Amino acid sequence: MIKEKVLLIQRFYPNYREGLFDRLAKQINLYLICHSKSHKKIITPTDISKKTYVLNGFSVRVFDDIILFPFLLFQLIYINPDRIVTEGGKNTINNLLVVIFCKVFGKQYIIWDLGKGYIKETRYGFLKKTYLQIQRMIVLQSQKILTYNNTNIEYFKKIRPGKEVVALGNTIDTERINEVKKKNILANDIPDRILKQEKIFLYVGALNEKKKVHELSQILKYCTNFGLIIIGDGEENYKTRLKNSLIGVNYVMVGYKTIEDLAYYYKISDLVILPGLGGLTITQSYMFEVPVLCSRADGTEEEIIINNENGFIFQNIPEAQYFLANNSKADFKEMGRKGFKYVSSNFTISNYCQRFIDSVI
């Protein structure tokens, strides 16, 4: 094990990061400061209290999803880490304390941030722009920036030309999915009116405005002989809007499902459709050998999806409709096979873990 102390500071501990954090803890001297409770779509592992690398210090949630660690400065002094890797974005207030600590004790730290280079800042109001200026100041003090894709490299390079920026990519616990696929877990919440259709389409993710799930009805407007399965949860107001948009569509909503449960739904599905931000669902779908039709989002999709080879990235709804009209069930199966091969060669959890260590240590 690498003996240098590496401290991670994250607002939350999402269950999709569990595989990464557990593996890192076995290879490096890892400490993790985070909020230990679930929040909205972020589900915290049930056994987080048993993870010895997690420091369950006092934290306060304010402004919905901003987490403050009041005693962070004291924790930093006590741990005395060799490397600090801290989440950016909405973690900016905590990062101010990190900057102070590093200045006083001569330490260096790394920002791990999505960047969101795809969002135009002209959409922001005065307060948001001010917050971004503070965030940029903190970025300037960092030794290095870790981000998810090449789009965000360009974003950070504009903020600070010459700053070292590394695109780690983004992945899920691919090894866990390979184990889940070996199990024969069934479900009884899919009605025959869905199962008997020629094609079954699947949506997996949060149900909210950013995901644009309500656009599924337009995307599927000219499709026939299909069933749609929607997996995920969200606010009741949006779910009501979604149901209204799907009037006349042969669909079923089955709520949130664990990774173990998801295997069955992927097994019976021909294609995953993601009208908005897709996130890790893209990689997850390919690991289950199901191709993806998605919109242009944060740039991650461009590094995984090869148009008309293992899926398709559409820029408008007519493009999505055309893709669906010109590909068969057999075409989708072949795309899923190619997608699995590509992801399992380039985006495994072990590869991601090693890239992280090489970038930090």
C-alpha positions as CSV (number, residue, x, y, z in Angstrom):
1,M,0.0,0.0,0.0
2,I,1.2,3.5,-0.8
3,K,1.8,5.2,2.6
4,E,1.2,8.9,1.6
5,K,-2.0,10.2,3.2
6,V,-4.6,11.1,0.6
7,L,-7.6,13.0,1.9
8,L,-10.8,13.1,-0.3
9,I,-13.3,15.8,0.5
10,Q,-16.8,15.2,-1.0
11,R,-20.1,16.6,-0.1
12,F,-21.9,13.3,-0.4
13,Y,-21.0,9.6,-0.7
14,P,-23.1,8.3,-3.6
15,N,-23.4,4.5,-3.9
16,Y,-22.1,4.5,-7.4
17,R,-18.7,5.6,-6.0
18,E,-18.5,2.8,-3.5
19,G,-16.6,0.5,-5.7
20,L,-14.0,3.2,-6.5
21,F,-13.5,4.4,-2.9
22,D,-13.3,0.8,-1.5
23,R,-10.7,-0.1,-4.1
24,L,-8.7,3.1,-3.5
25,A,-8.7,2.4,0.2
26,K,-7.0,-0.9,-0.4
27,Q,-4.2,0.6,-2.5
28,I,-3.5,4.0,-0.9
29,N,-3.7,5.5,2.6
30,L,-7.1,7.0,2.1
31,Y,-9.3,9.3,4.2
32,L,-12.7,10.5,3.2
33,I,-14.6,13.4,4.7
34,C,-18.2,13.5,3.5
35,H,-21.9,13.9,4.6
36,S,-23.0,10.5,5.6
37,K,-26.7,10.6,4.8
38,S,-28.6,10.1,1.5
39,H,-30.0,13.2,-0.3
40,K,-32.6,13.1,-3.1
41,K,-31.2,10.9,-5.9
42,I,-27.9,10.4,-4.1
43,I,-28.2,7.2,-2.2
44,T,-25.5,6.5,0.4
45,P,-24.3,2.9,1.0
46,T,-26.1,1.4,4.0
47,D,-22.8,0.2,5.5
48,I,-21.0,3.6,5.3
49,S,-20.5,3.6,9.1
50,K,-18.4,0.4,8.8
51,K,-15.9,1.9,6.3
52,T,-12.8,2.7,8.3
53,Y,-11.6,5.3,5.8
54,V,-14.7,7.4,6.1
55,L,-14.4,10.2,8.8
56,N,-17.9,10.8,10.1
57,G,-17.4,14.3,11.3
58,F,-20.0,16.9,12.0
59,S,-21.6,18.3,8.8
60,V,-24.5,20.7,8.0
61,R,-26.6,20.7,4.9
62,V,-27.7,24.2,3.8
63,F,-29.3,25.5,0.6
64,D,-30.6,22.1,-0.3
65,D,-27.4,20.4,-1.5
66,I,-24.5,22.5,-0.1
67,I,-22.7,20.7,2.7
68,L,-20.6,22.6,5.3
69,F,-18.0,20.9,7.5
70,P,-17.6,23.4,10.4
71,F,-14.6,21.6,11.9
72,L,-12.9,21.0,8.6
73,L,-9.8,23.1,9.4
74,F,-9.3,21.2,12.7
75,Q,-9.7,17.9,10.8
76,L,-7.1,18.9,8.3
77,I,-4.6,19.8,11.0
78,Y,-5.3,16.5,12.8
79,I,-5.0,14.3,9.7
80,N,-2.1,16.3,8.2
81,P,-2.6,14.8,4.7
82,D,0.1,14.6,2.0
83,R,-2.4,15.1,-0.7
84,I,-5.9,16.7,-0.6
85,V,-8.3,15.9,-3.4
86,T,-11.5,18.0,-3.0
87,E,-14.7,18.2,-5.0
88,G,-15.2,21.5,-6.8
89,G,-18.4,23.3,-7.7
90,K,-20.8,23.4,-4.8
91,N,-18.0,22.4,-2.4
92,T,-16.4,25.9,-2.8
93,I,-17.1,27.1,0.7
94,N,-15.2,24.2,2.2
95,N,-12.5,24.6,-0.3
96,L,-11.8,28.1,1.0
97,L,-10.7,26.4,4.3
98,V,-8.6,24.0,2.3
99,V,-6.8,26.9,0.6
100,I,-6.1,28.5,4.0
101,F,-4.7,25.2,5.3
102,C,-2.5,24.7,2.3
103,K,-1.2,28.2,2.4
104,V,-0.3,28.0,6.1
105,F,1.2,24.5,6.1
106,G,2.7,24.6,2.6
107,K,0.5,21.8,1.3
108,Q,-0.8,21.3,-2.2
109,Y,-4.3,20.2,-3.3
110,I,-6.1,18.9,-6.3
111,I,-9.6,19.9,-7.5
112,W,-11.9,17.1,-8.8
113,D,-14.6,18.8,-10.7
114,L,-17.1,18.2,-13.5
115,G,-16.5,21.7,-14.8
116,K,-19.8,21.9,-16.6
117,G,-18.2,23.5,-19.6
118,Y,-21.3,22.8,-21.6
119,I,-23.4,25.4,-19.7
120,K,-23.2,29.0,-20.9
121,E,-22.5,31.4,-18.1
122,T,-24.7,34.0,-19.6
123,R,-27.6,32.1,-18.1
124,Y,-26.4,32.9,-14.6
125,G,-27.5,35.8,-12.4
126,F,-25.3,38.0,-10.4
127,L,-25.0,35.8,-7.3
128,K,-24.1,32.7,-9.4
129,K,-21.5,34.6,-11.4
130,T,-20.0,35.9,-8.1
131,Y,-19.9,32.3,-6.8
132,L,-18.1,31.2,-10.0
133,Q,-15.5,33.9,-9.6
134,I,-14.7,32.5,-6.1
135,Q,-14.7,29.0,-7.5
136,R,-12.2,30.1,-10.2
137,M,-10.0,31.7,-7.6
138,I,-9.8,28.4,-5.7
139,V,-9.1,26.6,-9.0
140,L,-6.1,28.9,-9.6
141,Q,-4.6,27.8,-6.2
142,S,-4.8,24.1,-7.0
143,Q,-1.9,22.0,-8.1
144,K,-3.9,20.1,-10.6
145,I,-7.5,19.6,-11.9
146,L,-9.2,16.2,-12.3
147,T,-12.2,16.2,-14.5
148,Y,-14.4,13.8,-16.5
149,N,-13.8,14.4,-20.2
150,N,-12.0,16.4,-22.9
151,T,-14.9,19.0,-23.1
152,N,-14.2,20.0,-19.5
153,I,-10.5,20.1,-20.1
154,E,-11.2,22.9,-22.6
155,Y,-13.4,24.6,-20.1
156,F,-10.7,24.7,-17.4
157,K,-8.0,25.6,-19.9
158,K,-9.9,28.8,-20.6
159,I,-10.1,29.6,-16.9
160,R,-6.4,29.0,-16.3
161,P,-4.2,28.5,-19.4
162,G,-1.2,26.3,-18.5
163,K,-3.0,24.6,-15.5
164,E,-2.5,20.8,-15.6
165,V,-5.9,19.2,-16.2
166,V,-6.4,15.5,-16.4
167,A,-9.5,13.8,-17.8
168,L,-10.1,10.7,-15.7
169,G,-13.3,9.8,-17.5
170,N,-16.2,8.5,-15.5
171,T,-17.3,5.0,-14.8
172,I,-19.2,2.7,-12.6
173,D,-18.3,-0.5,-10.7
174,T,-17.9,-2.7,-13.8
175,E,-16.7,-5.7,-11.9
176,R,-19.8,-5.6,-9.7
177,I,-22.0,-5.5,-12.8
178,N,-20.3,-8.5,-14.2
179,E,-21.1,-10.4,-11.0
180,V,-24.7,-9.2,-11.1
181,K,-25.2,-10.4,-14.6
182,K,-24.5,-13.9,-13.5
183,K,-27.5,-13.9,-11.1
184,N,-31.0,-14.8,-12.3
185,I,-33.1,-12.1,-10.6
186,L,-36.6,-11.7,-12.0
187,A,-39.2,-9.1,-11.5
188,N,-43.0,-9.2,-11.6
189,D,-43.8,-5.5,-12.2
190,I,-43.7,-5.5,-16.0
191,P,-47.2,-6.1,-17.5
192,D,-47.8,-8.3,-20.5
193,R,-48.8,-5.3,-22.6
194,I,-45.1,-4.3,-22.4
195,L,-43.5,-7.8,-22.6
196,K,-45.4,-8.8,-25.7
197,Q,-44.2,-5.9,-27.8
198,E,-41.6,-6.3,-30.6
199,K,-39.2,-3.8,-29.0
200,I,-38.8,-2.7,-25.4
201,F,-37.2,0.7,-24.7
202,L,-35.7,1.6,-21.3
203,Y,-35.0,4.8,-19.4
204,V,-32.9,4.7,-16.2
205,G,-32.2,7.8,-14.2
206,A,-33.7,10.6,-12.1
207,L,-37.0,12.0,-13.1
208,N,-36.5,15.8,-13.4
209,E,-36.3,18.6,-15.8
210,K,-32.6,18.2,-16.6
211,K,-33.1,14.7,-17.7
212,K,-35.9,15.8,-20.1
213,V,-37.8,12.5,-19.6
214,H,-41.0,14.2,-20.8
215,E,-39.5,14.3,-24.3
216,L,-39.7,10.5,-24.6
217,S,-43.2,10.8,-26.0
218,Q,-42.0,13.0,-28.9
219,I,-39.0,10.8,-29.5
220,L,-41.2,7.7,-29.7
221,K,-44.0,9.4,-31.6
222,Y,-43.7,7.4,-34.8
223,C,-42.7,4.1,-33.3
224,T,-45.1,1.1,-33.3
225,N,-45.2,-2.2,-31.4
226,F,-43.0,-1.0,-28.5
227,G,-43.1,-0.9,-24.7
228,L,-41.4,1.7,-22.6
229,I,-40.0,1.0,-19.1
230,I,-39.1,4.0,-16.9
231,I,-36.8,3.4,-13.9
232,G,-36.1,6.1,-11.4
233,D,-37.7,8.5,-9.1
234,G,-38.2,12.3,-8.6
235,E,-40.4,15.0,-7.3
236,E,-44.2,14.4,-7.5
237,N,-44.8,17.6,-9.5
238,Y,-42.5,16.4,-12.3
239,K,-43.8,12.9,-12.2
240,T,-47.3,14.2,-12.7
241,R,-46.1,16.2,-15.7
242,L,-44.3,13.2,-17.1
243,K,-47.4,11.0,-16.8
244,N,-49.4,13.6,-18.7
245,S,-46.8,13.8,-21.4
246,L,-47.0,10.0,-21.8
247,I,-50.7,9.7,-22.4
248,G,-51.2,7.3,-25.3
249,V,-47.8,5.7,-24.8
250,N,-47.5,2.1,-23.8
251,Y,-45.3,2.5,-20.7
252,V,-44.8,1.5,-17.1
253,M,-43.0,3.3,-14.3
254,V,-41.4,1.0,-11.8
255,G,-39.5,3.5,-9.5
256,Y,-36.0,3.3,-8.2
257,K,-34.1,0.0,-8.5
258,T,-30.8,-1.2,-7.1
259,I,-28.0,-2.4,-9.4
260,E,-28.9,-6.0,-8.6
261,D,-32.5,-5.4,-9.7
262,L,-31.6,-3.6,-12.9
263,A,-30.1,-6.7,-14.5
264,Y,-33.6,-8.0,-15.3
265,Y,-34.8,-4.8,-16.9
266,Y,-31.7,-4.5,-19.0
267,K,-32.0,-8.1,-20.1
268,I,-35.5,-7.7,-21.6
269,S,-34.7,-4.3,-23.1
270,D,-33.5,-3.5,-26.7
271,L,-32.4,0.1,-26.3
272,V,-31.8,2.7,-23.6
273,I,-33.1,6.2,-24.4
274,L,-31.7,9.3,-22.5
275,P,-33.3,12.5,-23.7
276,G,-31.3,14.7,-21.3
277,L,-28.2,14.4,-19.1
278,G,-27.3,10.8,-19.1
279,G,-24.4,10.5,-16.6
280,L,-23.3,7.1,-15.6
281,T,-26.3,5.4,-17.1
282,I,-24.5,5.3,-20.5
283,T,-21.6,3.2,-19.2
284,Q,-23.9,1.1,-17.1
285,S,-26.1,0.3,-20.1
286,Y,-23.2,-0.8,-22.2
287,M,-22.0,-3.1,-19.4
288,F,-25.4,-4.8,-19.6
289,E,-24.9,-4.9,-23.4
290,V,-27.7,-2.6,-24.2
291,P,-27.0,0.3,-26.7
292,V,-27.8,4.0,-25.9
293,L,-29.7,6.7,-27.8
294,C,-29.0,10.0,-26.0
295,S,-28.9,13.7,-26.5
296,R,-25.7,15.8,-26.5
297,A,-25.0,16.6,-22.9
298,D,-21.8,17.1,-20.8
299,G,-19.3,15.6,-23.3
300,T,-18.9,12.2,-21.6
301,E,-21.3,10.6,-24.1
302,E,-19.0,11.6,-27.0
303,E,-16.1,9.6,-25.6
304,I,-18.2,6.4,-25.3
305,I,-20.8,6.4,-28.0
306,I,-19.8,6.0,-31.7
307,N,-22.7,7.0,-33.8
308,N,-24.4,4.2,-35.7
309,E,-21.8,1.7,-34.3
310,N,-22.7,1.2,-30.7
311,G,-25.5,3.8,-30.3
312,F,-26.4,7.3,-31.4
313,I,-26.1,10.9,-30.1
314,F,-28.9,13.1,-31.4
315,Q,-28.9,16.9,-31.6
316,N,-32.7,17.2,-32.1
317,I,-35.8,15.0,-31.7
318,P,-36.1,14.4,-35.5
319,E,-32.6,12.8,-35.5
320,A,-33.7,10.5,-32.7
321,Q,-36.8,9.6,-34.5
322,Y,-34.9,8.8,-37.7
323,F,-32.5,6.6,-35.8
324,L,-35.3,4.6,-34.3
325,A,-37.1,4.2,-37.7
326,N,-34.0,2.9,-39.4
327,N,-32.6,0.3,-37.0
328,S,-34.0,-3.1,-36.1
329,K,-34.0,-5.2,-33.0
330,A,-31.1,-7.1,-34.5
331,D,-29.2,-3.8,-35.1
332,F,-29.7,-2.8,-31.5
333,K,-28.4,-6.2,-30.3
334,E,-25.2,-5.8,-32.4
335,M,-24.7,-2.2,-31.1
336,G,-25.0,-3.5,-27.6
337,R,-22.4,-6.1,-28.1
338,K,-20.0,-3.5,-29.6
339,G,-20.7,-1.1,-26.7
340,F,-19.9,-3.7,-24.1
341,K,-16.7,-4.6,-25.8
342,Y,-15.7,-0.9,-26.0
343,V,-16.5,-0.1,-22.4
344,S,-15.1,-3.2,-20.9
345,S,-11.8,-2.4,-22.7
346,N,-11.6,1.3,-21.8
347,F,-13.7,2.2,-18.9
348,T,-13.3,-0.5,-16.2
349,I,-13.3,0.3,-12.5
350,S,-9.8,-1.0,-12.2
351,N,-8.5,1.2,-15.0
352,Y,-10.2,4.2,-13.5
353,C,-8.8,3.5,-10.1
354,Q,-5.3,3.3,-11.5
355,R,-5.7,6.5,-13.5
356,F,-6.8,8.2,-10.3
357,I,-3.8,7.0,-8.3
358,D,-1.4,7.9,-11.1
359,S,-2.9,11.4,-11.3
360,V,-2.8,12.1,-7.5
361,I,0.3,10.4,-6.1
